[in-house]
Amino acid sequence: MRGLMVGRLQPVHKGHIQVIKKILEEVEEIIICIGSAQLSHTLKNPFTAGERIMMLTKALNENNIPASKYYIIPVPDIACNSIWVSYVKMLTPPFDKVYSGNPLVQRLFLEEGYEVSSPPLYYRDVYSGTEVRRRMLEGKDWESLVPKSVVKVIKEIKGVERLKHLSKKEGAKCDVCKDF
């Protein structure tokens, strides 16, 4: 059996990895859809789809999850919910069961006849993309919330600096832009 999980993964954190491990106890393979793949460089969606794929691939490897157990597929949003499931099916290998905590995603797949399950959340109050991004912006410990490989990717792409720059108000002095 093959399962489908949809998430923005902004960024990949330890909760995501635990959910994926739990899902893999129920299915042989998992398709991980990087949702809102077209979005990046905003406070809510600071990382590109490619960066999120890199984070996830490295984190799964770090956690000894074999590449033969998963597919990572970027899925851009579309503006028509009634055809979204068909759109996802066009982009992914076939799947039998859907895992999502998002009520809209759940409803859309249920209406298409899929078995849908809410994935078990892993310390959701701590392990969430919102919390990781908040800590990055406030200069607090965010590194303990993500796998070590994800810390390396975020540092490589200067993700914290990007997020802090994006959080500045228009007209504020910009050290990065001083040469423009």
JOQUIJO-V543281 format. One line per field, one symbol per residue. burial: b if it has 24 or more other C-alpha atoms within 12 Angstrom, else e. A space follows every 10 residues. Layout:
BEGIN
burial = ???
END
This chain:
BEGIN
burial = ebbbbbbbbb bbbbbbbbbb bbbbeeebbb bbbbbbbebb eebbbbbbbb bbbbbbbbbb eeeebeeebb bbbbbeeeee eeebbeebee ebeebbbbbb eeeebbbbbe eeeeebbebe beeeeebbbb bbbbebbeee ebbebbbbbb bebbeeeebb bbbbbbbeee eeeeeeeeee
END
